[in-house]
Amino acid sequence: MTLADLTRRLASSVPSQMLPTPAPPANDRAIPVAPRPGSSRGPFAAMRHRNYRLFWIGQVLSLVGTWMQSVSEPWLVLLLGGSPLQLGIVLALEFAPSTVLAPLGGVLADRMDKRMVIIWTQVAAALQALVLFAITVSGVVQIWHIFILAFVLGCINAVNMPVRQAFAAEMVPRRDLLNAIALNSASFNAARIVGPAIAGVTLALWGPAVNFGINAVSYVAVLVGLAMIDPSNLYRAARSPESLPVLRSVAEGLRYVVRTPSVLWPLVLLGGISIFGLNFQTLLPLFAVHTLGLKADGYGALYAVMGVGSLVGSMSLAFAGSRRPLIPLIIGGGLIFVTFELLLGATRSVAPAYVWVIFIGLSSMLMINTINVTVQAGVPDQLRGRVMSLYVLVFAGSSPIGGLFAGGVAELWGAPAGFVLGALFSLVILAVAGWQLIRRVSMPSLSEPASAEAPPPQPSGVDAVVRADEPRAGESRPEPPRRQIAAGRGTRG
């Protein structure tokens, strides 16, 4: 059965969980409307906005370096004689700060200039990579150094990730947000192909230090892009004149998530599969070396091939537009992911492993990106940073538990057992969360009001909760002054 067949069957078995098209006006007079996301604007609609283009280009160049470091760090641990459990500890330390600091990052995203927060976090990450390069090239590096630097990077990313997730909504109008999310993921996965492929060659020729140095330099690209962004053309939400205490502000975002099934259950699914199923940073180097007998170049190629599948998954969502069946894509992507992770755990040959990781990358991106879209689909702009901090918390903050789980299982029974047990636990979580998604979730709309003269119908249910606080054009999330045009004619990119 193909992926298309599976999603069609799921779509026919559950209520339509798509992003709805606004209803036409009740009167007989035709009113021009802005293009719907994913319709005539095409799969690269977000690229029509200069600020987003600058950010995207800088990100994709910097992410190549990030992936080179991500591939090289576990390899360095193995070169230093590290155990599978120590690999898991590195992963745990890198993501543990998200469990505490990600909510703080969400509060910062809702209160501060997101662009400036991202700039300072990127400067800090560049310094971390520079230190790792210096101690590695000098030959003084030890495993405990890697532990400390992994924790430092985790603290930086815990603040950066929720702010960066929320920043997408400031660079494009709401109608292009779906496309911006898909293209952000595509940039991540394009770098996931190029970065590990280059890293595999440089690891074999010169060792991991060169990759750490390249990563440090690559941050220049994203910093230049951020510096060139025009703040006057950002679609910023108006900030409340009263600032709640930090803990109350975090609690406000948490209450919204708990009371909104279209946010709660996708996050439950993401957190569960992140703990048990998405532990490739810990298991893949062990699997490549001890099970498949690969060397550095083969290990890098394995990561790159997985990135090919992930890029295909991301771009398919960009081309799908807003009429994609969101809930079937989440569930179908999860089922395919679990299936191929089980197959990977049962594989002892190189050729099938390359095939399985392609489908693992593709299906995981279908699931994760659609969860991201589902969470962001109707969240009020005033809460976006705090809600996305909880997305980061369950996605990245669950990795310490997952890293220790995967490292412990690999220590006892080997990396293949880590894949198999992780897939089985993920299947249980998918069954529970999937059932709740089918029963309880009705998707909100990302479409902007077409015209002041013809407002869209009043929402109900979950959509009412979401849309009640949603800013209107020209109010709390105004169009940039030089982009404002007459009502009913849309908004230029």
Secondary structure, 3 states (H helix, E strand, C coil): CCHHHHHHHHHHHCCCCCCCCCCCCCCCCCCCCCCCCCCCCCCCHHHHCHHHHHHHHHHHHHHHHHHHHHHHHHHHHHHCCCCHHHHHHHHHHHHCCHHHHHHHHHHHHHHCCHHHHHHHHHHHHHHHHHHHHHHHHCCCCCHHHHHHHHHHHHHHHHHHHHHHHHHHHHHCCHHHHHHHHHHHHHHHHHHHHHHHHHHHHHHHHHCHHHHHHHHHHHHHHHHHHHHHCCHHHCCCCCCCCCCCCHHHHHHHHHHHHHHCHHHHHHHHHHHHHHHHCCCHHHHHHHHHHHHCCCCHHHHHHHHHHHHHHHHHHHHHHHHHHHHCCHHHHHHHHHHHHHHHHHHHHCCCCHHHHHHHHHHHHHHHHHHHHHHHHHHHCCCCHHHHHHHHHHHHHHHCCCHHHHHHHHHHHHHHHCHHHHHHHHHHHHHHHHHHHHHHHHHHCCCCCCCCCCCCCCCCCCCCCHHHHHHHCCCCCCCCCCCCHHHCCCCCCCCCC
